[in-house]
Amino acid sequence: MLKGTFKTTNCDFALALSGVAGEADDKNTKAGTIYIGAMYKDGTFLQECIHIQGARNYTREQTCLAAYCLMLKLKPEIFFGV
């Protein structure tokens, strides 16, 4: 998903999110299991698997926060001039 975003857009960053946000397990994946990937245009990337307990909307909110945190971990100098 990350590489595809760079192929089809003119972006600097790409984020990819996948998982089960609901309260019920999905086949072999436990509810609240979320996979997050972040990639910068130079090809550097990070990925994480997180586990969140709670209602669907709470899981979605926490997933968004985790995705932004991963992007900041990837290239803090872009955002903070470090």
Backbone as numpy.savetxt, mean C-alpha at the origin, in Angstrom:
# Nx Ny Nz CAx CAy CAz Cx Cy Cz
1.23 -4.62 -10.43 0.41 -3.43 -10.43 1.27 -2.17 -10.43
2.35 -2.19 -9.64 3.19 -1.00 -9.56 3.84 -0.68 -10.90
4.45 -1.67 -11.52 5.10 -1.45 -12.81 4.10 -1.03 -13.87
2.92 -1.61 -13.84 1.88 -1.26 -14.80 1.46 0.20 -14.69
1.45 0.72 -13.48 1.10 2.13 -13.27 2.10 3.03 -13.98
3.38 2.69 -13.88 4.40 3.51 -14.54 4.33 3.38 -16.06
3.92 2.23 -16.55 3.80 2.04 -18.00 2.65 2.84 -18.60
1.61 3.04 -17.82 0.41 3.68 -18.36 0.21 5.13 -17.93
1.04 5.63 -17.02 0.90 7.01 -16.56 2.26 7.69 -16.51
2.25 8.97 -16.25 3.49 9.74 -16.11 3.63 10.15 -14.64
3.70 9.16 -13.75 3.72 9.45 -12.31 5.12 9.33 -11.73
5.30 9.89 -10.55 6.55 9.76 -9.80 6.48 8.60 -8.82
5.32 8.40 -8.22 5.08 7.33 -7.26 3.93 6.46 -7.71
3.97 5.20 -7.30 2.83 4.30 -7.50 2.58 3.57 -6.19
1.32 3.39 -5.87 0.89 2.62 -4.71 -0.02 1.51 -5.18
0.14 0.33 -4.60 -0.74 -0.79 -4.92 -1.22 -1.40 -3.60
-2.52 -1.65 -3.53 -3.14 -2.19 -2.33 -4.00 -3.39 -2.71
-3.91 -4.43 -1.91 -4.75 -5.60 -2.14 -4.95 -6.31 -0.81
-6.04 -7.04 -0.70 -6.26 -7.78 0.53 -7.73 -7.99 0.82
-8.02 -8.35 2.06 -9.39 -8.61 2.50 -9.74 -7.60 3.59
-10.56 -6.61 3.23 -10.92 -5.55 4.18 -12.15 -5.92 5.01
-12.89 -6.89 4.60 -14.11 -7.27 5.31 -13.82 -7.99 6.62
-14.87 -8.38 7.30 -14.72 -9.04 8.60 -14.71 -10.55 8.49
-14.90 -11.09 7.28 -14.90 -12.54 7.07 -13.70 -12.94 6.22
-13.14 -14.11 6.52 -12.02 -14.62 5.73 -12.46 -14.85 4.29
-11.50 -14.79 3.37 -11.76 -15.01 1.95 -10.87 -16.15 1.47
-11.43 -17.31 1.27 -10.70 -18.51 0.85 -9.54 -18.76 1.81
-8.30 -18.56 1.36 -7.13 -18.85 2.19 -6.54 -17.61 2.86
-7.23 -16.47 2.75 -6.71 -15.23 3.30 -7.58 -14.77 4.47
-6.93 -14.50 5.60 -7.67 -14.06 6.79 -8.16 -12.63 6.61
-9.31 -12.35 7.17 -9.85 -10.99 7.15 -8.85 -10.03 7.78
-8.69 -8.87 7.17 -7.76 -7.87 7.68 -6.34 -8.01 7.18
-6.09 -8.99 6.31 -4.76 -9.15 5.72 -4.67 -8.22 4.51
-3.71 -7.31 4.55 -3.57 -6.30 3.51 -2.13 -6.29 3.00
-1.97 -6.26 1.69 -0.67 -6.16 1.04 -0.55 -4.77 0.43
0.58 -4.12 0.71 0.80 -2.76 0.23 2.16 -2.70 -0.45
2.19 -2.05 -1.61 3.45 -1.83 -2.31 3.56 -0.37 -2.70
4.77 0.16 -2.65 5.05 1.54 -3.07 6.30 1.51 -3.93
6.27 2.25 -5.04 7.41 2.29 -5.94 7.64 3.72 -6.41
8.92 4.10 -6.49 9.31 5.40 -7.02 9.73 5.22 -8.47
9.73 6.30 -9.23 10.01 6.21 -10.66 11.40 5.70 -10.99
12.34 5.75 -10.03 13.68 5.22 -10.28 13.76 3.70 -10.09
12.63 3.07 -9.74 12.57 1.62 -9.60 12.69 1.11 -8.18
13.02 1.98 -7.23 13.09 1.53 -5.84 11.67 1.27 -5.33
11.54 0.24 -4.51 10.21 -0.08 -4.00 10.29 -0.72 -2.62
9.18 -0.67 -1.93 8.99 -1.35 -0.65 7.65 -2.05 -0.69
7.55 -3.13 0.06 6.27 -3.81 0.17 6.10 -4.32 1.59
4.85 -4.37 2.03 4.53 -4.83 3.38 3.24 -5.62 3.36
3.13 -6.52 4.31 1.87 -7.21 4.58 1.49 -6.83 6.00
0.30 -6.26 6.16 -0.15 -5.85 7.48 -1.44 -6.60 7.82
-1.74 -6.64 9.10 -2.96 -7.30 9.58 -3.71 -6.31 10.47
-4.94 -6.03 10.10 -5.76 -5.05 10.81 -7.03 -5.74 11.30
-7.37 -5.50 12.56 -8.61 -6.05 13.10 -9.62 -4.93 13.24
-10.83 -5.18 12.80 -11.88 -4.19 12.93 -12.85 -4.25 11.77
-13.78 -3.33 11.78 -14.79 -3.26 10.74 -14.16 -2.86 9.40
-14.89 -3.10 8.34 -14.41 -2.86 6.98 -13.91 -1.41 6.78
-14.70 -0.43 7.19 -14.28 0.96 6.99 -13.03 1.31 7.80
-12.93 0.79 9.01 -11.73 1.00 9.82 -10.51 0.41 9.11
-10.66 -0.79 8.58 -9.56 -1.45 7.86 -9.15 -0.63 6.65
-10.10 -0.10 5.94 -9.79 0.72 4.77 -9.05 2.00 5.17
-9.49 2.65 6.22 -8.82 3.87 6.69 -7.38 3.58 7.11
-7.19 2.53 7.89 -5.85 2.18 8.36 -4.94 1.75 7.20
-5.53 1.12 6.20 -4.77 0.73 5.01 -4.25 1.96 4.29
-5.08 2.97 4.14 -4.65 4.22 3.50 -3.51 4.87 4.27
-3.63 4.93 5.58 -2.55 5.50 6.40 -1.26 4.71 6.25
-1.36 3.39 6.26 -0.18 2.54 6.11 0.46 2.73 4.74
-0.35 2.92 3.71 0.18 3.13 2.36 0.95 4.44 2.28
0.42 5.50 2.87 1.13 6.78 2.88 2.42 6.67 3.68
2.39 5.97 4.79 3.61 5.77 5.59 4.67 5.02 4.81
4.25 4.02 4.05 5.20 3.26 3.24 5.83 4.15 2.17
5.03 5.02 1.58 5.55 5.95 0.58 6.57 6.90 1.21
6.29 7.36 2.42 7.23 8.23 3.12 8.51 7.50 3.49
8.42 6.23 3.85 9.61 5.43 4.15 10.47 5.25 2.90
9.81 5.11 1.77 10.51 4.85 0.52 11.39 6.03 0.11
10.87 7.23 0.14 11.61 8.41 -0.31 11.33 9.61 0.58
11.79 9.60 1.83 11.50 10.73 2.72 12.07 12.05 2.22
13.18 12.00 1.49 13.81 13.23 1.01 12.93 14.00 0.04
12.07 13.31 -0.66 11.16 13.97 -1.60 10.17 14.85 -0.83
9.75 14.40 0.33 8.73 15.10 1.09 9.31 16.05 2.13
10.47 15.71 2.67 11.01 16.49 3.78 12.36 17.13 3.48
12.91 16.94 2.29 14.19 17.53 1.93 15.34 17.02 2.77
15.24 15.80 3.27 16.27 15.21 4.14 17.51 14.89 3.33
